[in-house]
Amino acid sequence: MNSLTALRLLPWLSAEGKPCFLVPGEEGGIVSRIADEKEARQLADGLDVLRSARRVLDDPLTPNVEVRYAALRLTECLADVLRVAESRGRRLLSTAEDGAGDLDAESDSVSVPEAGP
């Protein structure tokens, strides 16, 4: 197992602004559950911000300050979503390297609703 993929990238930074990692256990402990919940909140927040930003950008008369605010929030959410994707990608690689590459489509899939108008 690759030591880089064995570590779970957590969805928050240390006080110094550095990435935090977790050595996951067999069953997943409390820190893993907290990280799962935070990732779910980050993805949901990203969807909400995307919907709001679309409304702002669809209106050609939206003031620049609102467009800038939407862009800042979108940037924050994109960083969160990329971090979640990296963390989950590492875990998939770790699973594949362990020889357990067959994922159960129902238990291990993630569904993110498509953002609509």
Secondary structure, 3 states (H helix, E strand, C coil): CCHHHHCEEEEEECCCCCEEEECCCCCCCHHHHHHHHHHHHHHHHHHHHHHHHHHHHHCCCCCHHHHHHHHHHHHHHHHHHHHHHHHHHHHHHHHHHCCCCCCCHHHHCCCCCCCCC
